[in-house]
C-alpha cells in the first residue's frame, strides 16, 4: 500500500490537502479534508510535497504585485427576500402525438416563499379513497417535490389536502392550518390551455400568504384535549426532545428505499419514488452548498424511473457541471456520478 494512516495527501483535481484516516482496500482510502471525511481512489490523490515545491518560489520572495493587487473585493450585499406565501406548483408533462401535444401527467411541487420552515401533511384522494399520504417539512425559500398524478386520474374526482404546522413552536400562531383543493376537470383544462398560450411552465396556487394567528380564547373556554388523560395517582412528565443533529454531506448516496425508511413495505411505488427523490434533492443541495466536487448517487437499475427523474433534476440544476451513468466496477450501471461546478 502506497499510503498509510496519517499520511498527508493532495486531491489532484482540486489541489486540496488532507490526511489519510483509514485504509478501505487496495484501491481506496478514506481521507479527511477540513471537517469532511470521504473515500477516494488512489489514482485521485498524491503526496503534496511535489506540488508545494513547484508552486513556491525558490527564493521565498512573494510574487511581484500587479496592477489592482491591493484592490479589495467588493463586499457582497445581503439580499432581503420578502415573504410571498406558500404555493402549490403544478407542472404539466406533455406527450407529443403527431402534431398535437397532450398532457400525460401533472407533477406537484410545494414552494415555500417565506422566511419560516413548515411541517406539512399531504394527502391525495381519488374517488374519495386515500391514494397517497406524506408527512415531511419544507425549509425557507425552498421547493419540495410531492408526487405525480396521471392526467386520466382527473376523471376520478381528485382531492388534495394539506395540513401545515409551524416547525418551531410559536405562541402567536395557530397550531395548524388546513387547505383543501378539489380539482375540477373543466377548470384545469382551461388553465392548461391558457398556460400553453402564455408559454409558461407551471400553474401556481396560493395555499396561504401568512400563517393564521392563534385564535383568542374566551374566558369560559377550557382545553378539552386533556380529558381522560389524568387520574388520581398518575403524573405526567414533559420533557423537551433533543434538537435534530445537522445532516452532513455525503459523497456516496444510496437511494434504495430500505436504506431510507424501515416502513417501506406496503408503500405504493409513487410514495417510494417521492421519498427517494426528496432525499436526493436534500443531499444534492447540501453538496452544492458545501462545494463538493463529486458525488455518487446509487439508484439501482430496475425499470429506470428513478434514474430518469434524477437525471431530469440534474439537467435543471445550475450547480451541476455534468453527470455520467456508465459502468463502474463497484456499482455496475446502478449509479450516476455527479460533477459540480463552483465559481
N, C-alpha and C positions, 0 to 999 in steps of 0.2 A: 504493500500500500504506500503510495507516494506521500500521503498526508497522515498526520497523527492528531489526536485531540489536543487542542491548544495552539495549533499552527495558525499563523496569520495568513490570510488569503485575500485575493482581489477578484471581483467579478469582471470577466473580460468584456462584457457588453456594456456595463455601466461604470466601470472603474471604481466601484465602491469597495472599501476594505472591510473585512470582517474576520471572524475567528471560527475555526472548526470546533464544534461542540460534541459531535457524535459521528461514528462511522456506521453507515447504513448497510452497505455491501461493497463489493469490489468496484462498483461503478458510481456509487453515490455517497455523499457525506451530508451531514446536517451542519449548516453554518448559521452564525448569528451576526446580524448587522444592525447596530443600534439596539433596539429592544425587540426586533423581529427575528424569529428563527424559522428557517425553511430549508428543504432539501434541494441540492443541486447536483448535476452530473460533473464528473471530474474534468471533462473537456470544456466546462464553462468557467473554470476558475484557474488561478495560477498563484505562485508566490508573489508578493507585492514588491520585492526588492528591486527587480529589474525595472519595473515601472517607476519607482521612486528615483532610481539612478538616472534614467533617461529624461525625466521631466524636471529635475532640479539642476540649475546651473552649477557647473563645477566650481566656480569661484565663490559661490554662495551669495553673490550680489543679487538684489532684487531686479527684475526686468525693468528696462527703461520705460519711463512714463510716456504715454501717448496723449495726444490732444483729447481732452474730455475725460482724462483718467480720474480727476478729482470731482467730477460731477456726480452728485448723489442721485440715486434713482428716485424717480418721482413717487411720492408716497401715495399708495392706493387709497382712494376714498371709500369709506364704508358705505355700502348701499343699503338703504332702508326700504323694506318691502312692505307694502300696505296689505292689510287683511282684506281679502275679497270674499272668502267663504269656502265652503266645501262643495265640490261638484261631482256629479256622476258623468263621466265621459263615455260616449258610445262611438266606437269606431266600426263602420261597416266594411266588411271584406267582400269585394266584388269578384265575380267569376265571369270571364268573357266567353260568350257563346255566339259565334258568328260576328254580327255587327252590334250585338247588344251586350250590355253589362248588367248582370243580375246579382243581387245581394245574396251571398252564400251564408254568412253568419255575422253576428254582431259581437264585438269584443267590448267588455265593460272594464273601465278603469275608475278608480277613485282618486280625485285630485284635491289635495289639501292646500289651499291658498291662504293659510292662516299661520300665525306665529306659534300655535299650540299643537301639541300632539293629542290624538284622539284614539280611544279604543272603539271598535265597532263590531257589530254582529250583523252579518249579511246573509239574507235568505232569498232563494228564488223558488216560486211556486208555479207549477204547471197543472192546469185542471184542478186547482185548489189542493194539490198534493205537493209536499215539500220535495223539491228536486235537488237543491244544493244548499248547504249551510257552511258558513265560515266565520270564525272569530279571530281577530287579529288587531293590529294597531297601525296607524299611519303617522309618520313624522311630519314636522312643519315643512311646508313648501315641498311636498313630495308627491309622487304618484304611486299607486298600488294597483297591480293587475288583479282583477276579481275573477272573471270567468268568461267563457264564450257561450253564446246562445244561438243554435241553428235557426236560420230565418224561418223555416217552416214551423218552428215552435210558436210563432205568433198566432197560429190558429188554436193554440191550447190555452188562451187567456192568461199569459204570463203576468205574474205579480212579483215585484221586487220590494223587499222590506229591509230597512236599515234601522238599527238602534245604536246610537252614539253615546259614549261615556267620556268624561274628562280623564285623561291618563293620570294627571296629578290632581289630588283632591283639592277642590276649591269651594269653600263655603258659600260663595256668591253665585255659583252656577247650579242649575238643576242637576239632579243625579243622573238623568238620562234624557235622551231626545229621540223620538221615533219619526220615521218618514217612510211613506208607502207610495209606490208608483205602479199603477195599473197600466200596462202598455196597451194602447188602443191601436189596432191594426191600421185603420184609416188614417189616423193622425201620424203614425210613424212613417207610412208611405209618403205622405205629403212632405214631411220634414226631410226625408231622404231625397226626394225629388228636388227640393229647394237646396239641399246640400250639394247635389251634383251641379245644379245651375250656378251656384256661387263658387264651385271648385274648392270647397272647404273639405277638411279631412274628417272632422268629428262633430258630433252633436254633444252639447253640454247642457246639463240640467242642474240648477242650483238646489242643493239639499238643505243648506242653511247658510245664511250670511253671518250671523252671530249666534253662538250657542245661547239658548234661552237662560235667563237668570233663575235662581231658585225662587219658587213661589213663596209668598209670605204666608205664615201660618196664623190662623185665627187664635185668639186666647183660649177658646174652648176646644181647639184641636188637640189631639194627642196621638202619639205614634202607636199604631195597632200592630206593627210588624213584630213586636216582641211578645205578643200574647201567646201563652202556651210554651214559651221558651224558658221561663223561670219558674221554679217551685221551691218550697221550703227545703233548706238543707243543701241547695245547689248553688254553686258560684261559677261565674264565667270570667275568665282571664283574657283580656285583649292584648295581643302582642303585635308589635309593628314588624311586618315582614321585611327582611333584608333587601336592599336595593339590588336589582339585577346587575351582574358584573358586565362591563362593556365587552362587546364582541371584538375579537382580534382578527386581522386579515388572514386569509388562507391562500396558499399557493397551490393547493390541490383541494377542490371542492367536489365531494361525492353527493350526487343528487338522487341516488337510489332511495326510494321512499322509506324503506326500513331504517335508513340512516337518519331520517329527518323526524319521524314520529313513531311511537310504539303502537299507536291506534290506527294503523293504516288498513288493517284487514276489514273488509266490508265497505271500504270507501269506493265511490264511483270514480271512473277514470278522470272525469273533469275536475273532481276535488283533488285528486292526486297531482294532476298537472298544475293546478293553481298553487298548491303548496310548493312544488318543485320550482316553479318559475319565480315565485316571490323570494324563495331562499337564494336563487341565483342572482336576482336583481339586487338583493341586500348585500351580498358579498362582492358583486361587480362594482357597485357604488363605493364600497369600502376599499376595494383595491385601487380604484382611481384616486380617492381622497388620500390614500397612503402612498401614492406614487409608486405602486408596484410596476415592475417591468413586464412580468408574465404571470399567467395563471392557467392551470389546467382545470377544466370543468368536466367531470365524469358524468355522462348522460346515458351511457349504455347504447346498445344498438336497437333492439326492438323493432317497432314499426317506423321509427324516426320522427315521431310527432314532437317529442321533447327537444330533440336536436334541431329541428326546423324552427321551432319557436325561439330557441336560444340564439340561433344564427340571425333571425329576424331582428331580435333586440340588439344584437351586436352591430348590425348594419346601421342602426339608428342611434348609436351611442357615440358622441363626439370624441370621447377619450380613448376609443379603441383604434389602434393603428391598423391591425389586421388580425385574422384568426384562421387557423388551419385545422382540418379534420382529416388526418391521414393516419396510416398505420403506425402504431407506436409499440415497441416491444413490451411495454408494461400494460398498456390499456387496449391494445388492438385498435379497432376503429370506434371504440366506445367513448372517446374523449375528444375535446376540442381544446387546442392551445390558443390562448388569447395573448396578443402583444399590445401593450398600451403605449400611448404617446403622451409625452409631458413637455410643456413649454419650458 
